[in-house]
Amino acid sequence: MDLAELKEAGILALSDSLLAAMGFIDVLRERGTSKVACLRLDLLVEGMATREQVDACLTHLRLEARWQQGVFAHCLGLIRTPPIQEEGQYRIQCVLLFDGEQVRRDIQCGDEVGRYWANIITEGQGRYVNYNRYRQMDLSSGCGVISLTTMRWKCHSLLLSMGSAAHPLIIAGVPCRKQDGD
C-alpha cells in the first residue's frame, strides 16, 4: 500500500515515524531486495528493571542487528516502538526485517531472536511473544516472507497497526553492503 492507497482506504493522517518506516521498506525494494521476512515480536523486560536498563538492552539489540551475526546474520533492519511501561514490565513492539531469500522459516527465526533477547540481551529478565505464529489471523500478527514488489502493502499494514502518535516508530537500519562495482 502506498500513500495514495492508504488515503483511498480512509487513512488520512500518518505520523512522520510511520511514513519513515514505510519509506525504509520502499528503499529496501529500490536497492534490489526482492523478499523480506517480517518478524513481528513483542519484547518484554520483566521485574524491577529501570528505563535505563531497558534502553541498554535496546542498544544491545540494535548493535546485534547492525553487526549481522548469529541469529541476526541476514537482518536488514529493525523497526520498533519506544518501551511501553505496563504492569510489572516494559513492552517493546517490533518488526525485524530479514532477507527473505535467506530466511524462509520466519516463525523459527522469530523464536531464535526472541530466545536471544530473553536469555542473552536481558540476561534472563526478558520474555517475548512471536506474533508470526498467528499471522493467518490478521495482518497485525505478522506477515511472514513477502515479495516487496507485489506484497509490501502487508508490511505497511503491519507497521500501521504498531505506530501511533503516542508510540512513534524507531528505525534501526543496517548499513548497506557494497554491491559489486560500487
C-alpha angles and dihedrals in degrees: 000000000000125000093271092052091049091052090048088054090056099261101128104163124050125178119245090244092054091049090049091050091050089047090052090057091047090052090054089056092046090052091056105266103144101181134024132190106222110206113194111198137164108215114203133195112196136196128022097337115150123227088251091056091049091049089051089053090050091050088052090050092049092050093048090052092048093048089053096212133137113351088001095055095122099028115141098181150327126236116187146157123244113266111286113210113224134163105318096336149059119238126201118190111209146170117205115198118211131181102271092207089062103032112055100156103064097172092053091045090050090053091049091051091045093051090048089053093047099043107027111022097039093030093232098318094099140082133181142207116214104208093184087082087069099040092121089065100061143327094263087067096064135277107231120213112353139175111248090207098059108011108036088115086075090060091046090051090050090054091046089059090055107038124079138152089259093049109031117194119253118209123209106182124191117238113259117255112234113257121224107278096024 
